Amino acid sequence: MIQEKYTQIIAAELNQQPGFVQNTINLLESGATIPFIARYRKEMTGSMDEVVIAQVRDRLALLKELDARREAILKSLREQEKLTPELEVAVSNAATMAELEDIYLPYKPKRKTRASMAREKGLEPLAVMILSQRYDDIESRAAKFIDPEKGVHSLQEAIQGANDIIAEKVNEDVYARKRIRGLFQKESSVSAKVVKGKDQEGINFQMYFDYHEPLHHAPSHRLLAMFRGENEGFLKISVEVEEEQAHGILERIFIKEHNTSANLVKSAIADSCKRLLFPSIETEMRQWAKEKADTEAIRVFAENMRQLLLSPPLGQKNVLAIDPGFRSGCKIVCLDRQGKLVHNETIYPHPPQNEVKESIHKIKSLVNAYKIEAIAIGNGTGGRETERLIKSIPFDRDVIALAVNESGASVYSASAVARKEFPDYDVTVRGSVSIGRRLMDPLAELVKIDPKSIGVGQYQHDVDQTALMKSLEDTVVSCVNKVGVEVNTASEELLTYVSGLGPSLAKNIIAYRNENGPFKTRNEFRKVTRFGDKAFEQAAGFLRIRDAKNPLDRSSVHPESYPVVDRMAECLHCTVDELMGKHELRSQIKLEEFTSEKVGMPTLQDIMQELAKPGRDPRQQFEMFEFDKNIHSISDLRVGMKLPGIITNITNFGVFVDLGVHQDGLVHISQLADRFVKDPNDVVKLNQKVMVEVLDIDMERKRIQLTMKNQHTNQDV
């Protein structure tokens, strides 16, 4: 019954058919992963994509959390012997956590309040009398409640105590809280003020020293910047509404007459707003705003991360990778086509050593000795100088040289993963290996690094870390399974993210591979320790075996669908290999003849696409790129220059572009295109090559303002 309730709510909210939602919930609760459900259970879900399936999962978790809180509240009310049939209905029907907490607020055990102390003094009847507003001669009636033994020594104390009780009643009234919450949501402003005496120390937050805007219009990056300023002690943030408007709403709820009692109720309303209701709702609104800002910032971060992970790979090449440096030299490694480290050493082509000739000779000899096809140059300190040196060398063979974003390479090189992989080498060698492998296959290498260290986020250290990690893990899992994994060359870290595996099975796969050699068939996975039927179901379709005898083992066709492909081949009197290789054979297949109770048209269409291009990498083709050869530092820039660059980060307020000067420039969202742009992702993607024009250069603060207006660069250059 509860499950059916969840299904109906989620189906209505996501505009999905209840049956498909129920199937999705059943699959999730049986342990199926999102990539598996999206790819291989389309008939059961109505072809929901990963985003919608994740929404079902997350909404289900929130509904369960709401029901757990509902049960805890009902239990508390029973223990207090205050659960009436009406109250039970109200609690059972509460649709949100805020509504549930509002209902429970009057019964919630609390510390001593001014209202509870007034009740102990016997002033509750007076409060009820005043709130009824039937009496104009309230002072004479209040005088009867003066009782020094109970702590009420004067008429003023009696009325004040009654006021405190009424103020609490106003604060705890479900309808009143709902109306004031609605007012805050629609009309409140968020304000920031500089903390007295912090003007100089908090200069980075100067734009927020005297700032306000409507809360519901405030973008996530501004909210997070303000909250950071407050957390660091430089700003004081408040969320406010017009007092008169709020008082008016509450007076329409509680004021019934025009007499002395009504005036006292008005006074209690004002006191409740100032002391109880406004602070309570403001706390809610701050939390709501923070969660909203977090959600948007996490979305931006996850989208950037997705684009980075799915960057075009160079592929299997012999690579020479360089981690540039000046005084400490340039660390060089040579990698074979599988990314295995085969050589390392250090050269010193830059000041102070200036061993240019020796360095050129060494690089040429390494290129020849290891049949190097590509040179990857880290884009950190000394990167442009090293790139210039490499491109000046007349090699005896065709070699491409490219700058590689090295963000996070140092984090990887000092990690336990790197120490385990290269126990006999220092951090500089490990960092160079990471740079080289990142060129060959960004996805396979970047999964080894904490996503927060890659530098594509927006206030990633300020947002809810649990929500951030959940989103990033979803993103990494999605990307890894979208591309698929070559099981015989994949690292343990990459295998960890394959649907249905995890760290333990990934380790077991590596152990089996080391002991028995490469996997020859997908069925062989079952010989891996703890690789049972469920893991096989979830993982097999995402694991590839490049040299497998069965061509389907190289594809994303799931083993459960092999019999369908076999029947197709039988009907055409050909082999599966021939079916995959000849379009004219596949064009003769009538898919409707192969449908069954479990296999519908969505799965059959996926199979046909895969047979046409088995194991095709969904990532774009790799493209070469070069910075302007005359621009090496920020001092070389001039306003009006038009330069090539690479998008390195996308935020809600604009995008950052690497020009090769060790300081990214900002293209504000207003400068992205000749048309209005709401979301930068509508115009550009991470790692996209673009042309920009320099608008302004602030040498002191090292800030570069750029524009893409009137450029031919809303597409790759």
C-alpha positions in Angstrom: 0.0 0.0 0.0 2.8 2.4 1.0 4.8 1.4 -2.2 1.7 2.2 -4.3 1.4 5.6 -2.6 5.1 6.3 -3.5 4.5 5.2 -7.1 1.5 7.5 -7.6 3.2 10.5 -6.1 6.4 10.1 -8.1 4.5 9.3 -11.3 2.5 12.5 -11.0 5.5 14.7 -10.2 7.7 13.3 -13.0 4.9 12.9 -15.5 5.6 9.2 -16.0 3.2 6.3 -16.2 2.7 4.6 -12.8 3.5 1.2 -14.1 6.8 2.2 -15.4 7.6 4.0 -12.2 6.7 1.0 -10.2 8.9 -1.2 -12.3 11.8 1.2 -11.9 11.3 1.2 -8.1 11.3 -2.6 -8.1 14.5 -2.7 -10.2 16.3 -0.2 -8.0 15.3 -2.0 -4.8 16.4 -5.3 -6.3 19.9 -3.9 -6.6 19.9 -2.9 -10.3 22.1 0.1 -11.1 20.9 3.2 -13.0 23.1 2.6 -16.1 21.8 -1.0 -16.3 18.2 0.0 -16.0 18.5 2.8 -18.5 20.4 0.6 -21.0 18.9 -2.9 -20.7 15.4 -2.5 -19.1 13.8 0.0 -21.5 10.6 -2.1 -21.9 10.1 -2.1 -18.2 10.7 1.7 -17.7 9.2 3.2 -20.8 12.8 4.0 -21.9 13.4 6.4 -19.0 16.9 7.9 -19.3 19.4 8.0 -16.4 18.3 11.4 -15.3 14.7 10.4 -14.7 15.7 7.1 -13.1 17.9 9.0 -10.7 15.0 11.4 -9.9 12.8 8.3 -9.1 15.5 7.0 -6.8 16.1 10.3 -5.0 12.4 11.1 -4.7 11.7 7.6 -3.3 14.4 8.2 -0.7 12.9 11.5 0.4 9.4 10.0 0.6 10.7 7.2 2.8 12.5 9.8 5.0 9.3 11.7 5.3 7.4 8.6 6.4 10.1 7.7 8.9 9.7 11.1 10.4 5.9 10.8 10.3 6.1 7.5 12.3 8.4 9.1 14.8 6.0 11.9 15.4 3.0 9.6 15.7 5.0 7.6 18.3 5.8 10.7 20.3 2.2 11.9 20.3 1.0 8.5 21.5 3.5 8.5 24.3 2.4 12.0 25.3 -1.3 10.8 25.1 -2.1 13.7 22.8 -2.9 11.8 19.6 -6.5 12.6 18.6 -8.2 11.1 15.5 -8.1 14.6 13.9 -4.4 15.0 14.7 -3.6 11.6 13.4 -5.3 12.4 10.1 -3.4 15.7 9.8 -0.1 14.0 10.5 -0.8 11.2 8.0 -1.8 13.6 5.2 1.1 16.0 5.6 2.8 16.1 2.2 6.0 17.9 3.0 8.5 17.9 5.9 7.7 21.5 6.6 4.0 20.8 6.9 4.7 17.8 9.1 7.0 19.8 11.5 4.4 22.6 11.7 1.7 20.2 12.8 4.1 18.7 15.4 5.5 22.0 16.7 2.9 22.6 19.5 3.6 19.1 20.9 7.3 19.0 20.4 9.1 18.7 23.7 11.0 21.9 24.2 13.1 23.7 26.8 11.4 26.3 29.1 10.0 29.2 27.1 8.4 32.5 28.2 5.0 30.9 27.3 5.6 27.8 29.3 6.6 29.8 32.3 3.5 31.9 31.9 1.4 28.7 31.8 3.0 27.6 35.0 1.8 30.8 36.6 -1.8 30.0 35.6 -2.1 32.6 32.8 -3.3 30.3 30.0 -7.1 31.1 30.7 -6.3 34.8 30.5 -4.5 34.3 27.1 -7.5 32.3 25.8 -9.8 35.1 27.0 -7.8 37.8 25.3 -7.5 35.8 22.1 -11.3 35.3 22.0 -11.6 39.2 21.8 -15.0 39.1 23.5 -14.1 41.5 26.3 -13.2 45.1 26.1 -12.6 45.5 29.9 -9.7 43.1 29.9 -7.7 44.9 32.6 -10.4 44.2 35.2 -10.5 40.6 34.2 -6.7 40.3 34.1 -6.5 41.7 37.7 -8.0 38.5 38.9 -4.8 36.6 37.8 -2.5 38.6 40.0 -1.1 36.0 42.5 2.3 36.7 44.1 2.6 33.1 45.2 2.5 32.0 41.6 4.9 34.8 40.6 2.4 37.2 39.1 2.9 40.5 41.1 1.1 43.0 38.9 -1.5 43.6 36.2 1.4 44.3 33.7 3.0 40.9 34.5 -0.3 39.1 34.0 -1.0 40.7 30.6 2.7 40.2 29.6 2.5 36.5 30.4 -0.7 36.2 28.4 1.0 38.0 25.6 3.8 35.5 25.6 1.3 32.6 25.4 -0.5 34.2 22.5 2.8 34.9 20.7 3.7 31.2 20.9 0.2 30.2 19.7 0.7 32.5 16.7 4.1 31.0 16.0 2.8 27.4 16.3 -0.4 27.9 14.2 -0.1 25.7 11.1 -2.0 28.0 8.8 -0.2 31.1 10.0 3.2 29.5 9.4 2.1 28.4 6.0 1.1 31.9 5.0 4.2 33.5 6.3 6.4 30.9 4.8 4.7 31.6 1.4 5.3 35.3 1.9 9.0 34.7 2.6 9.3 32.4 -0.5 7.7 35.0 -2.8 8.6 38.4 -1.3 11.7 38.1 0.9 15.0 39.8 0.2 18.5 38.5 1.1 20.8 41.1 2.4 24.5 41.2 3.2 26.3 43.7 5.4 30.0 43.9 6.2 30.9 43.0 9.8 32.1 46.1 11.6 35.9 46.4 11.3 36.3 43.7 8.6 36.3 46.1 5.6 39.9 45.6 4.7 40.3 42.0 5.8 37.2 40.9 3.8 38.0 42.9 0.7 37.3 39.9 -1.5 33.7 40.2 -0.6 33.5 43.9 -1.2 30.5 43.8 -3.6 28.5 42.3 -0.7 29.3 44.9 1.9 25.9 46.5 1.4 23.9 44.3 -0.8 20.4 43.0 -1.2 18.2 41.4 -3.9 15.0 39.3 -4.0 15.9 35.8 -2.5 14.1 33.9 -5.2 16.1 35.8 -7.9 19.5 35.4 -6.3 21.7 33.0 -8.4 23.5 30.2 -6.7 27.0 31.6 -7.2 26.0 34.9 -5.4 24.3 33.1 -2.6 27.2 30.7 -2.0 29.7 33.7 -2.2 27.6 35.5 0.5 27.4 32.4 2.7 31.1 31.9 2.4 31.7 35.5 3.4 29.5 34.9 6.5 31.2 31.7 7.4 34.6 33.4 7.2 33.4 36.2 9.5 33.3 39.1 7.0 29.5 39.3 6.3 26.3 39.3 8.2 23.4 37.7 6.1 19.7 38.2 6.7 16.5 37.2 4.9 13.7 39.6 5.5 10.2 40.5 4.5 8.1 43.7 4.9 6.9 43.7 8.6 3.7 45.5 7.8 2.8 43.0 5.1 3.4 40.0 7.4 1.6 41.7 10.3 -1.4 42.3 8.0 -1.5 38.6 7.0 -1.5 37.5 10.6 -4.0 40.1 11.8 -6.4 38.9 9.1 -6.1 35.4 10.6 -6.3 36.3 14.3 -8.1 39.6 14.7 -11.8 39.3 15.0 -12.9 42.5 16.8 -12.0 46.1 17.4 -11.5 46.4 21.1 -8.8 46.3 23.8 -8.4 42.5 23.6 -7.8 42.8 19.8 -5.1 45.5 20.4 -3.4 43.1 22.8 -3.5 40.4 20.2 -2.0 42.7 17.7 0.8 43.4 20.1 1.3 39.7 20.6 1.5 39.2 16.8 4.2 41.8 16.5 6.1 40.2 19.4 5.7 36.7 17.8 7.0 37.9 14.5 10.1 39.6 15.9 11.0 37.0 18.5 9.7 33.6 17.2 8.1 33.4 13.8 10.4 35.5 11.6 13.6 33.9 13.1 12.1 30.4 12.6 11.0 31.0 9.0 14.2 32.9 8.2 16.2 29.9 9.3 14.1 27.7 7.0 14.6 30.2 4.1 18.3 30.3 4.6 18.4 26.5 4.6 16.1 26.4 1.5 18.3 29.0 -0.3 21.4 27.1 0.6 20.0 23.8 -0.6 18.8 25.5 -3.8 22.2 27.1 -4.4 23.9 23.8 -3.6 21.7 21.9 -6.0 22.6 24.3 -8.8 26.3 24.4 -8.0 26.4 20.6 -7.9 24.6 20.4 -11.2 27.1 22.7 -12.8 30.0 20.8 -11.3 28.6 17.4 -12.4 27.9 18.7 -15.9 31.5 20.0 -16.2 32.8 16.7 -14.7 30.8 14.8 -17.3 32.2 16.8 -20.2 35.7 16.4 -18.9 35.4 12.7 -18.4 34.0 12.3 -21.9 36.8 14.4 -23.5 38.0 12.9 -26.7 40.8 10.3 -26.2 43.9 10.3 -28.3 43.8 6.5 -28.1 46.5 3.9 -27.8 49.7 5.6 -28.8 53.3 5.5 -27.6 53.5 8.7 -25.6 56.3 10.8 -24.1 54.9 12.9 -21.2 56.5 15.9 -19.7 55.8 17.6 -16.3 57.4 21.0 -16.9 59.5 22.9 -14.4 62.2 25.5 -14.1 64.7 25.0 -11.3 63.7 21.4 -10.6 63.8 20.5 -14.3 61.2 18.8 -16.6 60.3 15.2 -15.6 60.0 13.0 -18.7 58.3 9.6 -18.9 57.8 7.3 -21.9 54.6 5.2 -22.0 53.8 2.3 -24.3 50.4 2.0 -26.1 48.8 0.4 -23.0 50.0 3.3 -20.8 52.8 1.2 -19.2 55.8 3.2 -17.9 58.9 2.1 -19.8 61.3 4.9 -19.1 61.8 8.1 -17.0 64.4 10.8 -16.5 64.8 14.6 -16.0 66.0 17.3 -18.4 66.9 20.9 -17.6 66.2 23.1 -20.6 65.1 26.2 -18.8 66.8 28.7 -16.4 68.8 28.5 -14.3 70.5 25.5 -15.9 69.6 26.3 -19.6 70.7 22.9 -20.9 68.9 23.4 -24.1 71.1 21.4 -26.5 71.4 18.5 -24.2 67.6 18.4 -23.6 66.8 18.5 -27.3 69.2 15.7 -28.0 67.7 13.6 -25.1 64.1 14.1 -26.3 65.0 13.2 -29.9 66.7 10.0 -28.8 63.8 9.0 -26.6 61.3 9.7 -29.4 63.3 7.4 -31.7 64.1 4.7 -29.1 60.5 4.3 -28.0 58.8 5.1 -31.3 56.9 8.0 -29.7 53.8 9.1 -31.6 52.7 11.9 -29.3 54.2 14.2 -26.7 52.0 15.4 -23.8 53.1 18.6 -22.0 51.6 19.6 -18.7 50.1 23.1 -18.8 51.4 24.2 -15.4 54.5 26.3 -14.6 56.9 26.2 -17.6 54.3 24.6 -19.8 54.3 27.1 -22.6 58.1 27.4 -22.6 58.4 23.6 -22.8 55.8 23.4 -25.6 57.7 26.0 -27.6 61.0 24.0 -27.1 59.3 20.7 -28.2 57.7 22.3 -31.3 61.1 23.6 -32.4 62.7 20.1 -32.6 63.0 18.6 -36.1 62.0 15.0 -35.3 62.8 12.1 -37.7 59.2 10.8 -37.5 55.7 12.3 -37.3 55.1 13.4 -33.7 52.2 15.5 -32.4 52.8 17.7 -29.3 49.9 18.9 -27.2 49.4 20.8 -23.9 47.4 18.7 -21.4 45.5 20.1 -18.5 47.4 18.8 -15.5 44.8 19.9 -12.8 44.8 17.1 -10.1 47.9 15.3 -11.4 49.8 16.3 -8.2 46.9 15.0 -6.1 47.0 11.7 -7.9 50.8 11.4 -7.7 50.6 11.7 -3.9 47.6 9.4 -3.5 47.5 5.8 -2.2 46.4 4.7 -5.7 49.5 6.1 -7.2 51.8 4.7 -4.5 50.2 1.3 -5.1 50.7 1.6 -8.8 54.2 3.0 -8.7 55.7 2.1 -5.3 59.3 2.5 -6.6 58.9 6.0 -8.1 58.5 9.5 -6.6 55.6 11.9 -7.0 57.2 13.7 -10.0 57.3 10.5 -12.1 53.8 9.6 -11.1 52.5 13.0 -12.1 54.1 12.8 -15.5 52.6 9.4 -16.1 49.2 10.8 -15.2 49.6 13.6 -17.7 50.5 11.2 -20.5 47.7 8.8 -19.7 45.3 11.7 -19.5 46.0 12.4 -23.1 45.6 8.8 -24.2 42.3 8.2 -22.3 41.0 11.0 -20.0 38.2 8.9 -18.5 40.5 6.0 -17.5 42.9 8.3 -15.8 40.6 10.9 -14.2 38.6 8.3 -12.3 41.7 7.9 -10.1 41.5 11.5 -8.9 39.2 13.0 -6.3 36.7 14.9 -8.6 37.0 18.0 -6.3 40.7 18.3 -7.1 40.2 18.6 -10.9 39.1 22.2 -10.7 35.9 22.3 -12.8 33.5 23.2 -10.0 31.8 26.2 -8.6 32.2 26.7 -4.9 32.6 22.9 -4.6 34.0 23.2 -1.0 31.0 25.3 0.2 28.2 22.9 -0.9 26.8 19.9 0.9 29.6 17.5 0.6 27.4 14.3 0.9 25.2 15.6 -1.9 28.2 16.6 -4.0 29.9 13.2 -3.7 26.7 11.4 -4.5 26.2 13.5 -7.6 29.8 13.1 -8.7 29.7 9.4 -8.2 26.5 9.2 -10.3 28.3 11.2 -13.0 31.5 9.0 -13.0 29.4 5.8 -13.0 27.3 7.2 -15.9 30.3 8.1 -18.0 32.3 4.9 -17.4 29.3 2.8 -18.4 28.4 5.0 -21.3 31.9 4.4 -22.8 32.3 0.8 -21.6 35.4 -0.8 -20.2 38.0 -3.0 -21.8 38.3 -5.6 -19.1 41.7 -6.9 -19.9 43.5 -3.5 -19.7 41.3 -1.5 -17.2 42.7 -0.4 -13.9 41.1 -1.4 -10.6 39.8 2.1 -10.1 38.1 2.1 -13.5 36.5 -1.3 -12.9 35.2 -0.1 -9.6 32.7 2.2 -11.4 31.4 -0.5 -13.7 27.7 -1.3 -13.1 27.3 -4.0 -10.5 31.0 -4.3 -9.5 32.5 -2.0 -6.8 35.9 -2.1 -5.1 35.8 -5.7 -4.0 34.9 -7.3 -7.3 37.2 -4.9 -9.2 40.1 -6.2 -7.1 39.0 -9.8 -7.7 38.9 -9.2 -11.5 42.5 -7.9 -11.4 43.6 -10.8 -9.3 42.0 -13.3 -11.7 43.5 -11.5 -14.7 47.0 -11.5 -13.2 46.8 -15.2 -12.3 45.0 -16.6 -15.5 45.9 -14.1 -18.2 43.4 -12.0 -20.3 39.7 -12.9 -20.3 38.7 -14.7 -23.5 34.9 -14.7 -23.1 32.3 -12.8 -21.0 31.2 -16.2 -19.5 34.7 -16.4 -17.9 33.7 -13.6 -15.6 31.7 -16.1 -13.6 35.0 -17.8 -12.6 36.0 -14.6 -10.7 35.5 -15.0 -6.9 32.1 -13.6 -5.8 31.2 -12.7 -9.4 27.7 -14.2 -9.1 24.6 -14.1 -11.3 23.5 -10.7 -10.1 26.9 -9.1 -10.7 27.1 -10.8 -14.1 23.6 -9.4 -15.1 24.5 -5.9 -14.0 28.1 -5.7 -15.3 28.5 -8.0 -18.4 27.1 -5.6 -21.0 29.5 -2.8 -19.9 32.7 -5.0 -20.0 34.3 -5.4 -23.4 36.8 -8.1 -24.6 38.5 -6.6 -27.6 40.1 -9.8 -28.9 37.2 -12.2 -28.0 36.3 -15.0 -30.4 32.6 -14.2 -30.1 32.2 -10.7 -31.7 29.3 -9.9 -29.4 31.7 -10.0 -26.4 33.3 -6.9 -28.0 30.0 -5.0 -28.1 27.5 -3.5 -25.7 25.0 -6.2 -26.6 24.1 -7.9 -23.3 24.8 -11.7 -23.1 21.1 -12.2 -22.3 20.3 -11.0 -25.8 22.9 -13.2 -27.6 20.2 -15.8 -28.5 18.2 -13.0 -30.2 21.2 -12.1 -32.4 21.9 -15.8 -33.1 18.3 -16.2 -34.3 18.7 -13.2 -36.6 21.8 -14.7 -38.1 20.1 -18.1 -38.5 17.2 -16.6 -40.3 19.6 -15.0 -42.8 21.8 -18.1 -43.0 24.9 -16.2 -42.0 27.2 -15.9 -39.1 27.0 -13.2 -36.4 30.3 -11.8 -37.7 28.8 -11.5 -41.2 25.6 -9.9 -39.8 27.7 -7.3 -38.0 29.8 -6.6 -41.0 27.2 -6.3 -43.7 24.5 -3.6 -43.8 22.6 -5.3 -46.6 22.1 -8.3 -44.3 20.9 -6.3 -41.3 18.5 -4.3 -43.6 16.6 -7.5 -44.3 15.8 -8.1 -40.6 12.2 -7.4 -39.6 12.5 -6.5 -35.9 8.8 -7.2 -35.1 9.5 -10.9 -35.8 12.0 -11.0 -32.9 9.9 -9.4 -30.1 8.9 -11.5 -27.1 7.6 -11.0 -23.6 11.0 -9.8 -22.4 12.4 -8.3 -25.6 10.6 -5.4 -27.1 11.4 -2.9 -29.9 13.6 -0.6 -27.7 16.0 -3.4 -27.0 15.9 -4.7 -30.6 16.7 -1.2 -31.9 19.6 -0.9 -29.5 20.9 -4.2 -30.7 20.7 -3.2 -34.3 22.6 0.1 -33.6 25.3 -1.9 -31.8 25.6 -4.5 -34.6 26.2 -1.7 -37.0 29.0 -0.1 -35.0 30.0 -2.7 -32.3 31.9 -1.3 -29.3 32.0 2.2 -30.8 33.4 4.8 -28.5 30.6 7.4 -27.9 33.2 10.2 -27.3 34.0 12.7 -30.0 37.1 12.3 -32.2 40.4 13.8 -30.9 41.3 17.2 -32.5 44.6 19.1 -32.4 44.8 22.5 -30.9 47.5 25.2 -30.6 47.6 28.5 -28.6 48.8 31.7 -30.3 52.6 31.2 -30.7 53.2 34.9 -29.8 51.4 34.8 -26.5 53.1 33.3 -23.5 52.2 35.4 -20.4 49.5 37.9 -19.4 51.9 40.8 -20.2 51.8 39.8 -23.9 48.0 40.4 -24.0 46.5 43.6 -25.4 42.9 44.8 -25.5 41.3 43.9 -28.8 43.5 40.8 -29.5 41.6 37.9 -31.0 43.1 34.6 -29.7 42.4 30.8 -29.7 41.6 29.3 -26.3 40.1 26.2 -24.6 37.1 26.3 -22.2 38.4 25.0 -18.9 35.5 25.7 -16.6 31.8 26.5 -17.0 29.8 28.4 -14.3 26.4 30.0 -14.2 27.9 33.5 -14.6 30.2 32.6 -17.5 33.0 30.4 -18.7 36.8 30.4 -18.1 39.1 30.2 -21.1 42.8 29.1 -21.1 44.8 31.3 -23.5 48.1 29.7 -22.6 49.2 32.5 -20.2 48.8 30.6 -16.9 45.8 32.6 -16.0 42.4 31.8 -17.4 40.3 34.6 -18.7 36.5 35.0 -18.0 33.9 35.3 -20.7 30.9 36.7 -18.7 27.6 35.1 -19.7 26.6 38.4 -21.3 29.6 38.1 -23.6 29.1 34.5 -24.7 27.0 35.2 -27.8 25.2 37.9 -29.7 21.9 36.5 -28.4 20.7 36.3 -24.8 22.1 33.2 -23.0 20.5 31.7 -19.9 22.8 28.7 -19.5 26.4 28.7 -20.8 26.1 25.0 -21.6 23.7 26.0 -24.4 26.6 27.7 -26.1 29.9 26.0 -25.2 31.2 22.8 -23.7 34.1 22.0 -21.5 37.4 21.6 -23.5 35.8 23.2 -26.5 38.3 25.2 -28.7 37.1 28.8 -29.2 38.2 32.2 -30.5 37.9 35.1 -28.0 38.6 38.8 -28.0 40.4 40.5 -25.1 38.1 43.1 -23.5 40.1 44.1 -20.4 43.3 43.2 -18.5 43.8 43.8 -14.8 47.5 43.2 -14.3 47.4 43.9 -10.5 44.7 41.3 -9.8 45.6 39.1 -12.8 42.1 39.1 -14.3 41.4 38.9 -18.0 38.0 39.8 -19.4 37.1 38.2 -22.7 34.2 38.2 -25.2 33.0 35.7 -27.7 30.5 38.1 -29.3 31.0 38.7 -33.1 33.4 35.7 -33.1 33.0 32.6 -35.3 33.4 30.6 -32.2 30.2 29.3 -30.8 31.6 26.2 -32.3 35.0 24.6 -32.4 37.9 26.4 -34.1 
